[in-house]
Structures are given as structure tokens and as C-alpha cells.
Amino acid sequence: MISRRNIRVKVMQTLYALDSMDQAAKPGEPVRLLKRQFDQTRQLLVYVIHFLTEVARYAETDSRNRASKHLPSAADLVVNTKIAGNSLLWKILEDQSFISAVKEEMVDRYLDKELIRKIYHQLADSDIYKEYISEQGRDPKTEKALIDYIYSNLLITNEAFTSHLEEHFNNWDDDCEMVNLLVQNYLSKPGTYNFHEILSADKWQFAKSLVETVLDKDALTLDLIKPKLKNWDPDRIATLDMILMRMGVCEFLYFETIPPKVTINEYIDLAKEYSTPQSGQFVNGILDSIHKDLLRDDKFQKVTYKK
């Protein structure tokens, strides 16, 4: 579910948090902190999908509310609830992994029922919804298109909804891009995610090994980086830039399956996105120079850091 790029972001955030701590990390704390980062991502992902289903299911609630008025109008008595039987919606609602994740994470506690009601009525007023309920039968493409519309047009681009997420999930700003992609992929293939394991065993091993390697080989990586800084004062370089360069050097030396060019390109992109405007070029120059030196000196023989 989660890509190696996403993993690098989480490792970067974990290392930054550790660097900001007043005291040295206790044994095992870096890995626990890293795991918590992924747990928070899982909870956010589950909640966004759950909120989406609640909007789609609100048609039935709206129908009951309008029919129970003291003096319901003719329109109140014939609310179309076709969306409640949407085939994609029910694939999600019957996904056992998703059902158990909703219960375990207790995400119902974050639901804003008034916001759900408002978004549902925006949906009900839209042309795509009116066309949807006017058609007989259920075409799979049309069923998915409507759920996609709710997510893409009424949720993820809705300032009220994103503010709601920011209020309850402090990782929203960091994870929004990743979660958005994960939700879209899930809507394309509902039932294919294991919400109890958003990281496969090999990806978790990569994440854990990367954070442990960077911490264990701190002195070695700095010995390789500092001579490349020339007139730069290491203490004045952006903390994130140093973390990204340390991560890159560790990948050069200790992660046998990752091509160096992939490593360099990944950390250039992360530096551009998360650090200063000049960081991409700066990180590129340092890592490229270290890579060339390792090749020249025949030191580019990757082994795991424990070896």
C-alpha cells in the first residue's frame, strides 16, 4: 500500500523528531516512534474512507428525517435512496478488513454529523447526482463515478472537510498526498487492502533498517558529508538537509537492492518538497559527489549495516 518514497518521508520525520528531543532516545524508542507514524497514517486513511461512506449512506437518513416531519411534503415522501445501494459503496462496507479497522481505530468518535449532512446536500443538488438517480439499473462505471465525485469534488477539495481533518489528525498536512493516493487506489480496487498491515513485512524491514542505520552510522556518514561542505558551516545547514543526506549516504553503503541514482533522485525530490527552495540542488551536489568518491575509491560495495 505504502511506497518506498512514503517510507522515506516517515523515516525523515522520525529522525527530525528525534533530533528535536532534549534527551537522547531510549533503546527501542526510534522504532516505536516510526511505528507510531505509520499507525497514524492508517487511522487517517481508515477515517477518510469511513467519512466517505457516511456521506453516501446519508440518503437513507435524509429520507427518514424528511418523512418524519410533522407535515411532510410530497417531495419529502419520495426521497430517492438509490445511492444507498451503490455497488462500490457496498464493496467497501462489506470489506472485513475495513470493518474491523473502523472498530479498532474507533474513528466514529471523530465524525461530524452536521458536516456529513451539509456535504450530502451538496451532492444531492449536483447535476451528476440528479442524473445518477434518474437512470434505471446500475452500471459499474456510473456507480464508481459517483463515489469518485463525492471524494474528489466534495471532500478532498472541500475546505471545511480538510479543516475537520486538520483538527482531529495532526498528521494530515504531512500525509494528505499519500492518503489521497491510497484512497484513490482503494476505490479502484476495494477489498484489496489489508488495513491491519499497511506495510508489507519487507517494507517495514526497510523502514526500520533505514532509521536504525542512520542513527548507528551517524559518525561515518558525517565524516563523508562534512568534507563536501566546503565553506558551509555544518551547524547552519538546514536540519532536514543533513538528515536527508545522512539517509542517502546510508542507502549508498548499506542497502544492496537500491540503485544509487534512485537514491539520489529520491532525496532531491524530498529536499525540494520538505526543506528550503535551494535544498534540492544542494543535496544533489553533495550526494552526487560522495557517490563519485565511493566509486573512485572502490568503496561502493554495499552490505547491510549490521555486517
Buried (B, 14 or more C-beta within 10 A) or exposed (E): BBEBEBBBBBBBBBBBBBEEEEEEBEEEBBBEBBBBBBEBBBBBBBBBBBBBBBBBBBBBBBBEBBEEEEEBEEEBEEBBBBBBEBBBBBBBBEBEBBEEBBEEBEBEEBBBEEBBBBBBEBBBEBEBBEEBBEEEEEEEEBBBEBBBBBBBBBBBEBEEBBEBBEEBBEBBEBBBEBBBBBBEEBBEEBEEBEBEEBBEEEBBEBBBBBBBBBBBBEEBBBEBBEEBBEEEEEEEBBEBBBBBBBBBBBBBBBBEEBEBEEBBEBBBBBBBEBBEEEBBEBBBEBBBBBBEBBEEEEEBEBEEBEE
